[in-house]
Amino acid sequence: MKMHAIIRLWAIIFPLLASFVLYITFLFIFFSENKAVYVSVNSFGEAFVELLIFSVALLLALAGCISLLRDFNFSRQ
């Protein structure tokens, strides 16, 4: 599989997975008694690694979206 195709696929997968995580978090909040959830970042010293991973993932998703939009024909004739 070409790197170009992988980046395009990531442009679809990353937002879908991010939305899934956000939805699960919302469900936990919605069904909790206090309507609040504590989300801990850096419990294990992982904050910097997560920052790098999410930054790269977001850049790849953006590059994939740009690639998909370039091939999309906006002029419907």
Salt bridges, closest charged atoms under 4 A:
ASP71 OD2 - ARG8 NH2 1.96
